[in-house]
Amino acid sequence: MLFRGRSALRGIAARSTAMVVGVVTVVTTGLAAAPAVHASPSATGALRWAPCDAEAKPGAECATLSVPVDWNRPDGPRLDLAVARRQATEPGARVGSMVFGPGGPGDSGVAMVVGNIGRFSSEVRRRFDIVSFDPRGVGGSNPVACSGDLLAERPSPELRSQADFDATLAYNRRLRADCRARTGPVFDHLDTARTVRDLDALRAALGERKLTFHGSSYGTLLGAQYAEAHPRRVRAMVLESVMDHSVRTTREFLRSEAATAQDSFREFVKWCDGVADCALHGRDVRAVWHGLLDRAGRGELEDPAKPGASLSRSDLVNKKAFRKFYQADYAGLATEIARMHASRPLPASPTSMAPLPLATPVFCSDWRLPVRDYEEYASLVSTMNRTAPDLPHLLPIHMTAACLGAPTANPQHRLRVHGAPPILLSNALHDPATGYAWAVSVARQLGRSGVLLTYEGHGHGSVTSGPCMEDAVDSYLADLAVPPRGTSCPAEPF
């Protein structure tokens, strides 16, 4: 679910997760004043570019864009969105600006432009100013702020009774109230439909009559809903690692997420069985893995990153295996599993999971995933475990628990896009977070506008996965050359 492009993740995977979900969050321990917002009747105005801070790599320019906190009250309080760009490396060949929609939810587009410009192909950098922004509630754009003490009190999402379910509902209410008080009025306006309005304001501020856009993972939700709201303002749009916002029910969402994660585990086992260099080659990979899950459940598995500390089953699945699946780093995962298997067990002790990053205000604003009671929750967990028997405690069920009781401003619906030009969707066949079936579904919803480019490989992201993918995407963005429907590109070697 939460979600990032594979090539982007080579540089930033350590910060995340689709859902995978990472969020840039400001955490405080005392009740701080909410960030100031200023009431100004003025329009968003021109962007005033200046060099980014001294730590930024040379060439990055930063600016702020003033937008209403509530787009239904344009004369009300405003917030400043953080924006960054790198100008086209060959001004004479420049097409215009290309806006990158970051994933997560919660990834910083500014950090991508400032520190990871290599995420984009040399041809795109040559022909376009690369522009991105921190979505509202993230990074430099009025980030969500919450009490560190309250965050530390989060109950386990592994609910075992109706009492646990009720306690989670009560905790979620307390946390939302605390975060709202610390964050200010933007807290209630974080959904992607609002960010669509911000994106259109950015397009206008850049002086672009039509938008050229590349959205990755959660950023595909932003792109698709922009095309729905402003189909005739789209010049070109790439949706990479596609989220399907038409998945309506909680069970359907969780089952689809579990199925695509399990597919990646099966691919990992198949790879290891067939490659002599795999650190687990010739062994029963599933048996070794389930032994680690058992040790983690007893609190006996040491976290390789924190000597002496135990690793929970949830963190073993989500922070070890799943991250490697994002990067299609099967060799790295096999090596890490082999090392953990060979390590001495710790004395059995209770384990604690890493805190859930506060992507929840954004995610919960976009996804209505109701659960009536503990009985239904337990049934959903059983569905996930049957679908992904090798990957218990996947992050989507944690996010569902974190969203219990939360209002949803932008719930799921089928796309209704009329009059848009061709929109290029890019997805790996074996994506662990945004399954290929989601990309097929969104392409169908886009109708004549949807063109799906298939990468026959693995990992979360695909646009720079070898020359075939890169050339097709570059030609589309720069020259509006749409690949024939049904085009696919071969998997690149691991």
C-alpha positions as CSV (number, residue, x, y, z in Angstrom):
1,M,0.0,0.0,0.0
2,L,1.9,2.2,0.6
3,F,4.3,2.4,-1.8
4,R,7.3,3.5,-3.6
5,G,9.0,3.0,-7.0
6,R,11.7,0.3,-6.9
7,S,14.4,2.6,-8.4
8,A,13.5,5.2,-5.9
9,L,13.7,2.7,-3.1
10,R,17.3,1.9,-3.9
11,G,18.0,5.2,-2.3
12,I,15.2,5.7,0.2
13,A,13.8,2.3,1.1
14,A,15.3,2.4,4.6
15,R,12.9,5.2,5.4
16,S,9.8,3.2,4.6
17,T,6.7,1.5,3.5
18,A,2.8,0.7,0.5
19,M,1.7,0.0,2.1
20,V,3.9,0.1,2.9
21,V,4.3,3.3,4.5
22,G,6.8,5.8,5.6
23,V,6.0,9.2,6.7
24,V,8.0,12.3,7.5
25,T,6.6,13.2,10.9
26,V,7.4,15.8,13.5
27,V,7.0,14.4,17.0
28,T,6.9,16.5,20.1
29,T,6.7,15.5,23.8
30,G,5.0,18.6,25.1
31,L,2.0,20.4,23.7
32,A,3.5,22.8,21.2
33,A,1.8,25.6,19.4
34,A,0.4,24.6,16.0
35,P,2.4,25.8,13.0
36,A,1.4,29.3,12.0
37,V,-1.0,29.6,9.0
38,H,-1.6,33.0,7.5
39,A,-4.9,34.3,6.2
40,S,-4.3,35.9,2.8
41,P,-6.7,36.5,0.0
42,S,-4.0,36.5,-2.6
43,A,-3.6,33.7,-5.2
44,T,-0.8,31.2,-5.0
45,G,1.5,33.6,-6.9
46,A,4.7,32.9,-8.7
47,L,7.4,30.6,-7.2
48,R,10.5,32.4,-6.0
49,W,13.3,30.0,-6.5
50,A,16.5,30.1,-4.4
51,P,19.3,27.6,-3.7
52,C,18.3,25.0,-1.2
53,D,20.1,24.7,2.1
54,A,23.9,24.2,2.3
55,E,23.5,20.4,2.7
56,A,21.7,20.0,-0.6
57,K,23.6,18.8,-3.6
58,P,24.5,21.6,-6.0
59,G,21.8,22.7,-8.5
60,A,18.7,22.1,-6.4
61,E,16.4,25.1,-6.0
62,C,13.7,25.5,-3.4
63,A,10.6,27.6,-3.1
64,T,7.2,27.7,-1.3
65,L,3.7,27.7,-2.7
66,S,0.9,29.3,-0.7
67,V,-2.3,27.3,-0.9
68,P,-5.6,27.4,1.2
69,V,-5.7,25.0,4.1
70,D,-9.4,24.4,3.0
71,W,-9.9,24.7,-0.7
72,N,-13.6,25.4,0.0
73,R,-12.5,28.5,1.8
74,P,-10.0,30.1,-0.5
75,D,-9.9,33.3,1.6
76,G,-9.3,31.4,4.8
77,P,-6.1,30.2,6.5
78,R,-3.2,29.2,4.2
79,L,-0.2,26.9,4.3
80,D,3.1,27.0,2.5
81,L,4.0,23.9,0.5
82,A,7.7,23.1,0.2
83,V,8.7,22.8,-3.5
84,A,12.0,21.9,-5.1
85,R,13.3,21.7,-8.7
86,R,16.4,20.9,-10.8
87,Q,16.4,22.6,-14.2
88,A,16.8,20.7,-17.4
89,T,20.5,19.9,-18.1
90,E,20.1,20.9,-21.7
91,P,18.1,24.1,-21.9
92,G,17.9,24.0,-25.7
93,A,16.1,20.6,-25.6
94,R,13.8,21.5,-22.7
95,V,10.2,20.4,-23.0
96,G,9.0,22.0,-19.8
97,S,8.5,21.0,-16.1
98,M,7.8,17.5,-15.0
99,V,6.2,17.2,-11.6
100,F,7.0,14.0,-9.6
101,G,4.3,12.8,-7.2
102,P,6.0,11.1,-4.2
103,G,4.8,7.8,-2.7
104,G,4.3,6.6,0.9
105,P,2.1,8.3,1.8
106,G,4.5,10.5,3.5
107,D,7.5,10.6,1.3
108,S,9.2,13.9,0.7
109,G,9.3,15.0,-2.9
110,V,11.7,17.8,-2.0
111,A,14.1,15.2,-0.6
112,M,13.9,13.3,-3.8
113,V,14.8,16.3,-6.0
114,V,17.4,17.5,-3.6
115,G,19.2,14.3,-2.8
116,N,18.1,11.5,-5.2
117,I,17.9,13.0,-8.6
118,G,19.5,9.9,-10.0
119,R,16.1,8.3,-9.6
120,F,15.2,9.8,-12.9
121,S,16.7,8.9,-16.3
122,S,19.3,11.1,-17.9
123,E,17.0,11.8,-20.8
124,V,14.2,13.0,-18.5
125,R,16.7,15.2,-16.6
126,R,18.0,16.5,-20.0
127,R,14.6,17.4,-21.3
128,F,12.6,18.5,-18.2
129,D,12.9,20.7,-15.1
130,I,12.3,18.0,-12.4
131,V,9.9,19.5,-9.8
132,S,8.4,17.9,-6.7
133,F,6.9,19.0,-3.4
134,D,6.1,17.8,0.1
135,P,2.4,17.0,0.2
136,R,0.4,18.8,2.9
137,G,1.1,17.2,6.3
138,V,4.6,16.0,5.2
139,G,8.2,17.3,5.6
140,G,8.3,21.0,5.0
141,S,4.6,21.4,4.3
142,N,3.0,21.8,7.8
143,P,4.0,18.2,8.9
144,V,1.7,16.3,11.2
145,A,3.0,16.6,14.8
146,C,2.0,14.3,17.7
147,S,3.0,13.6,21.3
148,G,5.9,11.3,21.4
149,D,4.7,9.9,24.8
150,L,1.3,9.2,23.3
151,L,2.8,7.5,20.2
152,A,4.8,5.3,22.5
153,E,1.5,4.1,24.2
154,R,0.2,2.7,20.9
155,P,-1.5,-0.7,21.6
156,S,-0.4,-3.7,19.6
157,P,-2.3,-4.0,16.3
158,E,-2.3,-7.8,16.9
159,L,-5.7,-7.6,18.6
160,R,-6.7,-10.7,20.6
161,S,-10.1,-9.8,22.1
162,Q,-13.0,-7.4,21.9
163,A,-11.4,-5.5,24.8
164,D,-8.3,-5.0,22.6
165,F,-10.5,-3.8,19.8
166,D,-12.3,-1.3,22.1
167,A,-9.0,-0.1,23.5
168,T,-7.6,0.6,20.0
169,L,-10.7,2.6,19.1
170,A,-10.3,4.7,22.3
171,Y,-6.5,5.2,21.6
172,N,-7.1,6.2,18.0
173,R,-9.5,8.9,19.2
174,R,-7.0,10.2,21.7
175,L,-4.2,10.2,19.2
176,R,-6.3,12.0,16.5
177,A,-7.2,14.7,19.0
178,D,-3.6,15.2,20.1
179,C,-2.3,15.3,16.6
180,R,-5.0,17.8,15.5
181,A,-4.2,20.1,18.4
182,R,-0.5,20.1,17.6
183,T,-0.7,20.2,13.8
184,G,-3.3,22.8,13.3
185,P,-6.2,23.1,10.9
186,V,-4.5,21.3,8.0
187,F,-4.9,18.0,10.0
188,D,-8.5,17.8,8.8
189,H,-7.5,18.5,5.1
190,L,-4.9,15.9,4.3
191,D,-6.6,13.6,1.8
192,T,-5.5,13.2,-1.8
193,A,-8.5,15.1,-3.3
194,R,-7.1,18.2,-1.5
195,T,-3.6,17.5,-2.8
196,V,-5.1,17.3,-6.3
197,R,-6.0,21.0,-5.9
198,D,-2.5,21.7,-4.6
199,L,-1.0,20.0,-7.7
200,D,-3.1,22.1,-10.0
201,A,-2.0,25.2,-8.2
202,L,1.6,24.1,-8.7
203,R,1.1,23.5,-12.4
204,A,-0.3,27.0,-12.7
205,A,2.6,28.5,-10.7
206,L,5.1,26.8,-12.9
207,G,3.5,28.5,-15.9
208,E,2.5,25.1,-17.5
209,R,-0.7,25.1,-19.5
210,K,-0.8,21.4,-19.2
211,L,0.7,19.0,-16.6
212,T,3.5,16.6,-17.2
213,F,3.4,14.2,-14.3
214,H,5.2,11.1,-13.0
215,G,3.6,9.5,-9.9
216,S,5.1,6.6,-8.1
217,S,3.2,4.2,-5.8
218,Y,1.0,6.3,-3.6
219,G,1.7,9.1,-6.0
220,T,-0.3,7.2,-8.6
221,L,-3.4,7.9,-6.6
222,L,-2.7,11.6,-6.9
223,G,-2.1,11.4,-10.6
224,A,-5.2,9.3,-11.4
225,Q,-7.4,11.6,-9.4
226,Y,-5.9,14.7,-11.0
227,A,-6.7,13.2,-14.4
228,E,-10.2,12.6,-13.2
229,A,-10.7,16.2,-12.0
230,H,-8.8,17.9,-14.8
231,P,-8.5,15.5,-17.8
232,R,-7.9,18.3,-20.4
233,R,-5.1,19.8,-18.3
234,V,-2.9,16.6,-18.7
235,R,-0.1,16.7,-21.2
236,A,1.5,13.4,-20.2
237,M,1.2,11.2,-17.1
238,V,3.2,8.2,-16.0
239,L,1.7,6.1,-13.2
240,E,4.3,3.7,-11.8
241,S,3.5,0.9,-9.4
242,V,-0.2,1.6,-9.5
243,M,-2.7,1.8,-6.6
244,D,-6.3,0.8,-7.3
245,H,-8.6,3.1,-5.4
246,S,-11.6,1.2,-6.6
247,V,-10.9,-1.7,-4.1
248,R,-14.0,-1.0,-2.0
249,T,-14.2,-3.5,0.9
250,T,-11.8,-4.0,3.7
251,R,-11.5,-7.8,3.0
252,E,-10.9,-7.2,-0.7
253,F,-8.2,-4.7,0.1
254,L,-6.4,-6.9,2.6
255,R,-6.7,-10.0,0.5
256,S,-5.2,-8.3,-2.5
257,E,-2.3,-6.9,-0.5
258,A,-1.6,-10.3,1.0
259,A,-1.7,-12.0,-2.4
260,T,0.8,-9.7,-4.0
261,A,3.2,-10.0,-1.0
262,Q,2.9,-13.8,-1.0
263,D,3.7,-13.8,-4.7
264,S,7.0,-12.1,-4.0
265,F,7.8,-14.7,-1.4
266,R,7.1,-17.5,-3.8
267,E,9.3,-15.8,-6.4
268,F,12.1,-15.5,-3.8
269,V,11.9,-19.2,-3.0
270,K,11.9,-20.1,-6.6
271,W,14.9,-17.9,-7.3
272,C,16.8,-19.4,-4.4
273,D,16.1,-22.9,-5.5
274,G,17.4,-22.2,-9.0
275,V,20.5,-20.0,-8.2
276,A,23.6,-21.6,-6.8
277,D,24.8,-18.2,-5.4
278,C,21.8,-18.0,-3.1
279,A,22.9,-18.2,0.5
280,L,20.1,-20.7,1.2
281,H,20.5,-22.7,-2.0
282,G,19.9,-26.4,-1.4
283,R,18.0,-25.9,1.8
284,D,14.3,-25.8,2.6
285,V,13.9,-22.0,2.4
286,R,10.4,-22.0,3.9
287,A,11.5,-24.2,6.8
288,V,14.4,-21.9,7.6
289,W,12.1,-18.8,7.3
290,H,9.4,-20.3,9.5
291,G,12.0,-21.2,12.1
292,L,12.9,-17.5,12.2
293,L,9.2,-16.5,12.6
294,D,8.9,-18.9,15.5
295,R,12.0,-17.5,17.2
296,A,10.8,-14.0,16.7
297,G,7.4,-14.9,18.2
298,R,9.2,-16.1,21.3
299,G,11.4,-13.0,21.5
300,E,14.5,-15.1,20.8
301,L,15.5,-13.6,17.4
302,E,18.2,-10.9,17.6
303,D,17.7,-7.8,15.4
304,P,20.9,-7.6,13.2
305,A,20.6,-3.8,13.3
306,K,20.4,-3.6,17.1
307,P,22.6,-6.2,18.8
308,G,21.0,-7.5,22.0
309,A,17.5,-6.4,21.0
310,S,14.9,-8.8,19.8
311,L,13.1,-8.6,16.5
312,S,9.3,-9.1,16.4
313,R,7.6,-11.2,13.8
314,S,5.9,-8.1,12.4
315,D,9.3,-6.4,12.0
316,L,10.9,-9.5,10.5
317,V,8.2,-9.6,7.9
318,N,7.8,-5.9,7.2
319,K,11.2,-4.4,7.8
320,K,13.4,-7.2,6.7
321,A,11.7,-9.4,4.0
322,F,9.3,-6.8,2.6
323,R,11.9,-4.1,2.1
324,K,14.1,-6.6,0.2
325,F,11.1,-7.5,-2.0
326,Y,10.6,-3.8,-2.8
327,Q,14.2,-3.7,-4.1
328,A,14.0,-7.2,-5.7
329,D,17.2,-7.8,-3.6
330,Y,16.7,-11.6,-3.2
331,A,20.4,-12.2,-2.8
332,G,20.5,-9.7,0.1
333,L,17.5,-11.2,1.7
334,A,18.8,-14.8,1.5
335,T,22.1,-13.7,3.1
336,E,20.3,-11.9,5.9
337,I,18.0,-14.9,6.6
338,A,21.1,-17.2,6.6
339,R,22.9,-15.0,9.1
340,M,19.9,-14.7,11.4
341,H,19.3,-18.5,11.2
342,A,22.9,-19.1,12.3
343,S,22.8,-16.6,15.1
344,R,22.5,-17.7,18.7
345,P,19.0,-17.4,20.2
346,L,18.4,-14.7,22.7
347,P,16.8,-15.5,26.0
348,A,13.1,-15.5,25.5
349,S,11.6,-12.1,26.2
350,P,8.6,-10.0,25.2
351,T,9.1,-8.1,21.9
352,S,7.9,-4.7,20.9
353,M,7.2,-3.7,17.3
354,A,8.7,-0.5,15.8
355,P,6.2,2.4,16.0
356,L,3.8,2.7,13.1
357,P,4.8,5.8,11.2
358,L,2.1,8.5,11.2
359,A,1.0,8.0,7.6
360,T,-2.3,7.3,9.2
361,P,-3.9,10.8,8.9
362,V,-3.3,10.8,5.1
363,F,-4.0,7.1,4.5
364,C,-7.1,7.0,6.7
365,S,-8.4,10.1,4.9
366,D,-8.2,8.2,1.5
367,W,-9.3,4.7,2.5
368,R,-12.5,3.7,4.2
369,L,-11.7,0.3,5.7
370,P,-14.4,-0.4,8.3
371,V,-14.2,-3.2,10.8
372,R,-17.3,-3.8,13.0
373,D,-15.8,-5.6,15.9
374,Y,-13.1,-8.0,17.1
375,E,-14.9,-11.0,15.5
376,E,-14.7,-9.4,12.0
377,Y,-11.1,-8.2,12.7
378,A,-10.1,-11.8,13.5
379,S,-11.8,-13.0,10.4
380,L,-9.8,-10.5,8.3
381,V,-6.5,-11.7,9.9
382,S,-7.4,-15.2,9.1
383,T,-8.1,-14.2,5.4
384,M,-4.7,-12.6,5.2
385,N,-2.9,-15.5,6.8
386,R,-4.6,-18.0,4.4
387,T,-3.7,-15.8,1.5
388,A,-0.1,-15.1,2.6
389,P,0.8,-18.1,4.9
390,D,4.5,-17.2,4.8
391,L,4.0,-13.5,5.8
392,P,2.0,-13.0,8.9
393,H,1.4,-9.6,10.4
394,L,1.7,-7.6,7.1
395,L,1.6,-3.9,7.5
396,P,-1.9,-3.4,5.8
397,I,-3.6,-5.0,8.7
398,H,-1.7,-2.7,11.1
399,M,-2.9,0.3,9.1
400,T,-6.4,-1.0,9.2
401,A,-6.2,-1.1,13.0
402,A,-4.7,2.4,13.1
403,C,-7.6,3.7,11.0
404,L,-10.4,2.3,13.2
405,G,-12.8,5.1,13.9
406,A,-11.2,7.6,11.6
407,P,-13.2,9.8,9.2
408,T,-12.6,9.3,5.5
409,A,-12.9,12.4,3.3
410,N,-11.8,10.7,0.0
411,P,-13.2,7.1,0.0
412,Q,-12.6,4.6,-2.7
413,H,-14.4,4.8,-6.0
414,R,-14.0,3.8,-9.6
415,L,-12.2,6.3,-11.8
416,R,-14.3,8.4,-14.1
417,V,-11.9,10.0,-16.6
418,H,-13.3,11.6,-19.8
419,G,-11.2,13.5,-22.4
420,A,-7.7,12.8,-21.1
421,P,-4.8,12.0,-23.4
422,P,-3.1,8.6,-23.2
423,I,-1.9,7.9,-19.7
424,L,1.0,5.4,-19.3
425,L,0.8,2.9,-16.5
426,S,4.0,1.0,-15.6
427,N,4.0,-2.1,-13.3
428,A,6.1,-5.1,-12.6
429,L,4.5,-8.5,-12.8
430,H,5.8,-9.3,-9.4
431,D,5.4,-6.2,-7.3
432,P,5.1,-6.9,-3.6
433,A,3.0,-3.9,-2.7
434,T,1.0,-2.8,-5.7
435,G,0.1,-6.0,-7.5
436,Y,-0.1,-6.3,-11.3
437,A,-3.8,-6.9,-11.0
438,W,-4.3,-3.3,-9.7
439,A,-2.5,-1.9,-12.7
440,V,-4.7,-3.9,-15.0
441,S,-7.8,-2.7,-13.2
442,V,-6.8,1.0,-13.3
443,A,-5.9,0.8,-17.0
444,R,-9.4,-0.6,-17.6
445,Q,-11.0,2.2,-15.6
446,L,-9.1,4.8,-17.7
447,G,-10.7,3.3,-20.8
448,R,-9.2,4.6,-24.0
449,S,-6.7,6.8,-22.0
450,G,-5.1,3.8,-20.2
451,V,-2.0,2.2,-21.7
452,L,-0.3,-0.4,-19.6
453,L,3.4,-1.0,-20.0
454,T,4.4,-4.3,-18.3
455,Y,7.8,-5.0,-16.7
456,E,8.1,-8.8,-16.6
457,G,10.3,-8.6,-13.5
458,H,10.2,-8.0,-9.8
459,G,10.2,-5.2,-7.3
460,H,8.3,-2.1,-6.5
461,G,8.8,0.3,-9.4
462,S,9.8,-0.2,-13.0
463,V,10.3,2.9,-15.1
464,T,14.1,2.6,-15.1
465,S,14.3,-1.2,-15.0
466,G,16.5,-1.6,-18.0
467,P,16.7,0.1,-21.4
468,C,13.4,-1.3,-22.8
469,M,11.4,0.3,-19.9
470,E,13.4,3.4,-19.8
471,D,13.3,4.1,-23.5
472,A,9.5,3.6,-23.7
473,V,8.8,5.9,-20.7
474,D,11.3,8.6,-21.9
475,S,9.8,8.6,-25.4
476,Y,6.4,9.0,-24.0
477,L,7.2,11.8,-21.6
478,A,9.4,13.8,-24.0
479,D,7.8,13.2,-27.4
480,L,4.3,11.8,-26.5
481,A,5.1,8.6,-28.3
482,V,2.7,6.1,-26.8
483,P,3.9,2.4,-26.8
484,P,1.6,0.0,-28.5
485,R,-1.0,-1.5,-26.2
486,G,0.2,-4.8,-24.7
487,T,3.9,-3.8,-24.7
488,S,6.0,-5.6,-22.2
489,C,9.7,-5.5,-21.4
490,P,11.8,-8.5,-20.2
491,A,13.1,-8.8,-16.7
492,E,16.5,-7.5,-16.0
493,P,19.0,-9.9,-14.3
494,F,19.2,-9.6,-10.5
